[in-house]
Amino acid sequence: MYALFFVLLIDPLSCLSAGFWLSFSALVVILLTVQSQLSASVSNDVTAVLVNESPHTDVFGSFTAKCLLFWAIQWRLSLCLGVLQAIFFGGITLHSFWINLLLVPWFSLVVIPVMMVTLLIWSGLSLFNINASAVFFLFDGSLWPVNELLTLSDQFIGRWIVLPDSVIAALVLALFGGYCLYKVTSRAWMGALSLMLLPLSFQLFVWLFPPKTVLWSVHVLDVGQGLAVVIEKSGHALLYDTGAAYGNNFSYAKRVVIPFLERKGIRQLDYLILSHGDNDHAGGAKVMVDHFPQTKVMADIVDVEGEGCRPKQIQWQGLVINVLGPLLAMKGNNGSCVIKVIDKDHSVLLTGDIERRTEKSLLQRVVNLHSTLLIAPHHGSLTSSSMGFVQAVSPMLTIFPAGLNNRWGFPKPEVVSRYVQQGSQVVTTGIAGQVSVFFNRGEWQLATYRQDFAPFWYNRLFGFGEVSKAE
């Protein structure tokens, strides 16, 4: 408690870090386990005295008792911290238990003592201006088995299992319910608490037998100044664009899109549609194809294999995907693949970076452009969203995929004004974060990351006034 007090006094925001909760939760588990063992030993001693037997004078004196205590601490740590790990990082590993069984004694008996001795030797010799940095090789040597073990375990099956949010919530509820069931003795309470185990059973059933549903959703992910849209239905997904990639190691596909799909429990991406070849739209194409090798790719990009974006109609999960163009493959913004996703009540229009010329072409050859939801063309640029196009689409909701304070000033105020005057709600990903729209029969619902999914004060610093409505 003293440590907790001083940590929060010095750094109040440390409670927002995963390390804070993992460290202090581990201490809680250890102390509660030791306390329960002490209580049990004291209870046994009292019983022994009452029956005129000799009490046990040393609670943890024997080697067997110490091993049993160590075992009790380890399995409790693995269980409780595994759930915390799932909450913070979206997955669990099957190897933490046996690795901890090896590494906890190693750190306690070897690494930490060697570290302290090394530090004392280095400090002492430094007082006499003697370069003693070589002694740290001793400490490095104590960590060599740790690195080797972690490298080896990374090759094992089950090294990391991604869990959807719904499964994580069910696990937390089941863990708490199991602990309460262990503590209570009343049959009535046991029956009531057993209900807390049902969500996990339900999640297992859903995983084995995915249900068909009329509910579907569109998620415009926050990938900075770029575009990545996930359309989700019945555990399946379609991805329109991937966001950008920078250098050899970073891509929004790897850092945002794939983690989002995993947290949703989506194991297979049915379609990957790339509007055009600009980095902010197709930079993560290779990452997505490598991660989902069975996905069907639709693109006019030369270095990406897949079918072209010629006008066609696709039936997918009870939805109709109308590919509206372009009529001929072409480079640049006006060659963007335009699709319209339709059910019997709603429609979503995705336009890539089309500009006025392509908008005019769509107006001439497409009978009905009206859509419930529009992903605004070209991030809200002045080169797009002509008045005729805005009036023809007449969306109830317009989402601008534009990064916060981007250097182009997207979306342009004049463009936003056109949609608002037409009676549309408007929202920008750079301000609101991820934007999700849920469709269910004749209804639709809007939710944003900073206002709905994670409405904490530090996420809402940029979240005021991000949704504009028509007067």
C-alpha positions, -999 to 999 in steps of 0.1 A, spaced: 0 0 0 29 24 7 44 16 -27 10 21 -44 6 55 -26 41 68 -36 38 56 -72 5 74 -76 18 104 -58 49 107 -81 31 97 -113 -7 99 -111 -11 88 -147 8 55 -141 -26 40 -134 -33 42 -172 -5 18 -180 -7 -20 -183 25 -24 -163 9 -7 -133 -20 -31 -131 0 -62 -139 26 -54 -112 2 -45 -84 -22 -73 -93 6 -98 -91 14 -85 -56 -23 -88 -46 -24 -124 -58 8 -133 -40 -2 -117 -7 -37 -131 -8 -23 -166 -15 2 -163 14 -24 -149 37 -48 -178 29 -20 -203 36 -12 -186 69 -49 -186 79 -53 -222 70 -21 -231 91 -33 -210 121 -67 -228 119 -50 -262 118 -29 -252 148 -60 -241 168 -77 -274 160 -46 -293 170 -45 -275 204 -82 -282 210 -76 -319 204 -45 -320 225 -21 -324 196 12 -306 190 7 -275 167 29 -268 137 54 -242 148 67 -232 114 42 -225 87 65 -226 57 94 -244 73 94 -276 53 106 -279 18 73 -295 8 53 -266 23 74 -241 4 69 -260 -29 32 -262 -24 31 -224 -16 51 -217 -48 28 -239 -68 -3 -221 -54 11 -187 -62 21 -197 -97 -12 -211 -110 -31 -182 -94 -7 -157 -111 -10 -174 -144 -48 -174 -143 -53 -138 -130 -26 -121 -150 -36 -141 -180 -70 -125 -179 -54 -90 -174 -31 -97 -203 -61 -105 -224 -78 -73 -214 -48 -51 -222 -33 -69 -252 -62 -89 -267 -48 -124 -263 -32 -150 -241 -4 -175 -243 -5 -211 -233 32 -211 -221 32 -184 -194 27 -210 -166 56 -233 -172 79 -204 -183 72 -186 -150 78 -219 -131 114 -218 -145 120 -180 -147 107 -169 -113 132 -190 -93 160 -181 -118 154 -144 -114 150 -147 -76 181 -168 -70 204 -158 -98 196 -128 -119 187 -103 -92 216 -113 -68 240 -111 -98 226 -77 -108 231 -64 -72 266 -77 -69 275 -64 -104 261 -29 -95 281 -29 -62 314 -39 -79 309 -13 -107 300 15 -81 329 6 -59 355 6 -87 341 37 -102 349 56 -70 386 50 -78 381 60 -115 385 24 -127 365 15 -158 345 -15 -146 319 -18 -173 333 -53 -181 316 -66 -150 282 -62 -166 290 -91 -189 284 -112 -157 249 -98 -156 244 -103 -193 254 -139 -189 227 -145 -162 201 -133 -188 213 -155 -216 192 -185 -205 162 -162 -203 166 -149 -239 172 -184 -252 140 -197 -235 119 -169 -248 133 -173 -283 125 -211 -281 90 -206 -268 82 -182 -296 83 -212 -320 57 -232 -301 21 -236 -310 -1 -215 -288 25 -188 -282 -1 -162 -287 -39 -167 -291 -59 -137 -300 -93 -134 -282 -123 -113 -293 -135 -86 -269 -167 -106 -262 -147 -137 -252 -125 -116 -229 -155 -101 -212 -170 -136 -207 -136 -148 -193 -135 -120 -168 -171 -127 -157 -164 -165 -154 -132 -159 -134 -150 -136 -109 -180 -160 -108 -157 -190 -101 -140 -171 -73 -173 -162 -57 -185 -198 -61 -154 -210 -43 -160 -186 -14 -197 -190 -8 -214 -219 10 -251 -210 5 -267 -232 -22 -290 -203 -32 -260 -180 -38 -241 -208 -57 -271 -212 -80 -272 -175 -87 -235 -171 -92 -233 -200 -116 -252 -178 -140 -219 -159 -144 -205 -189 -162 -231 -189 -189 -216 -161 -211 -184 -181 -216 -205 -212 -226 -225 -190 -250 -193 -176 -265 -180 -212 -271 -213 -221 -288 -212 -191 -310 -176 -198 -319 -185 -234 -329 -218 -225 -347 -217 -188 -359 -252 -174 -362 -267 -157 -392 -280 -123 -385 -296 -93 -402 -273 -69 -382 -244 -56 -401 -219 -28 -395 -195 -4 -412 -163 6 -393 -142 35 -407 -110 30 -389 -87 59 -377 -57 54 -399 -45 90 -399 -47 107 -433 -59 76 -452 -88 52 -456 -96 18 -442 -132 6 -440 -144 -27 -426 -178 -40 -434 -188 -68 -410 -216 -93 -410 -222 -127 -394 -185 -130 -384 -173 -122 -420 -156 -91 -432 -149 -71 -463 -121 -45 -463 -121 -14 -485 -86 1 -485 -58 -5 -460 -44 28 -449 -8 38 -455 26 21 -449 58 40 -440 93 25 -443 99 -12 -439 84 -18 -405 52 3 -401 18 0 -417 -17 8 -405 -28 -26 -418 -5 -43 -393 -10 -18 -364 -47 -10 -367 -67 -31 -393 -55 -66 -383 -58 -60 -345 -93 -46 -351 -104 -77 -370 -88 -100 -344 -106 -82 -315 -138 -86 -334 -132 -123 -337 -130 -122 -375 -108 -151 -386 -113 -147 -424 -114 -117 -446 -136 -125 -476 -129 -95 -498 -101 -69 -500 -111 -41 -523 -84 -15 -531 -98 17 -545 -65 28 -562 -28 27 -558 -20 57 -536 -1 48 -504 -28 62 -480 -53 37 -495 -33 7 -506 0 9 -486 -9 -22 -464 -21 -44 -493 8 -69 -490 4 -71 -453 -33 -80 -456 -28 -105 -483 0 -122 -464 -21 -124 -432 -53 -135 -451 -40 -155 -481 -74 -168 -490 -90 -134 -494 -104 -123 -528 -87 -92 -540 -104 -67 -562 -82 -39 -576 -68 -23 -607 -34 -19 -592 -7 -34 -614 15 -50 -587 -15 -65 -568 -30 -97 -582 -68 -98 -583 -99 -92 -604 -106 -57 -617 -131 -32 -606 -154 -34 -637 -191 -29 -630 -206 -61 -616 -229 -73 -588 -218 -95 -559 -239 -113 -534 -222 -114 -500 -237 -125 -467 -272 -114 -477 -259 -80 -489 -256 -68 -525 -223 -53 -535 -227 -32 -566 -193 -23 -582 -200 9 -600 -167 15 -618 -146 27 -633 -156 14 -667 -119 12 -677 -89 7 -655 -70 39 -651 -44 54 -627 -50 83 -603 -78 94 -582 -105 91 -609 -96 55 -613 -108 47 -578 -130 16 -574 -165 28 -564 -188 3 -547 -223 5 -532 -233 -20 -505 -270 -25 -502 -296 -43 -480 -333 -39 -483 -334 -8 -460 -299 8 -462 -270 15 -485 -234 26 -482 -214 43 -509 -176 41 -509 -159 63 -534 -122 63 -528 -106 95 -541 -129 102 -571 -130 138 -582 -156 159 -601 -150 142 -635 -158 107 -621 -187 121 -600 -202 135 -632 -198 102 -649 -216 84 -621 -244 109 -622 -249 102 -659 -249 64 -658 -260 53 -623 -298 55 -618 -298 57 -580 -268 71 -560 -288 79 -529 -272 63 -498 -278 61 -461 -240 64 -455 -214 81 -477 -176 78 -472 -168 113 -485 -147 113 -518 -111 123 -515 -112 130 -477 -133 161 -482 -111 178 -509 -124 208 -529 -117 187 -561 -146 164 -551 -181 165 -536 -196 186 -563 -230 200 -555 -248 178 -580 -231 147 -565 -240 157 -530 -276 163 -539 -278 130 -558 -264 109 -529 -282 130 -503 -266 109 -474 -281 108 -439 -245 104 -426 -212 115 -442 -179 103 -428 -147 122 -437 -116 99 -434 -91 127 -427 -62 128 -402 -62 153 -373 -47 187 -383 -35 172 -417 -15 195 -439 -41 197 -466 -68 210 -442 -92 182 -451 -121 182 -449 -125 216 -464 -151 237 -446 -169 245 -479 -173 208 -486 -186 200 -451 -211 229 -454 -225 213 -486 -234 181 -468 -248 198 -438 -270 220 -460 -282 189 -476 -294 176 -442 -265 152 -435 -247 145 -403 -210 147 -407 -182 132 -387 -144 132 -392 -122 102 -381 -93 125 -371 -115 141 -345 -138 113 -335 -115 84 -339 -129 51 -353 -164 56 -365 -189 27 -366 -223 26 -380 -246 -3 -371 -275 -13 -394 -304 -34 -381 -335 -36 -404 -349 -1 -407 -327 15 -381 -291 26 -380 -269 38 -351 -237 59 -350 -209 53 -325 -174 68 -323 -143 58 -304 -138 89 -283 -175 94 -274 -188 59 -272 -162 31 -272 -136 47 -249 -152 79 -236 -124 87 -211 -112 123 -206 -79 117 -223 -96 103 -254 -121 131 -256 -95 159 -257 -102 162 -295 -137 148 -293 -159 179 -288 -182 189 -316 -171 162 -340 -207 154 -352 -225 181 -370 -262 179 -377 -284 198 -401 -304 226 -385 
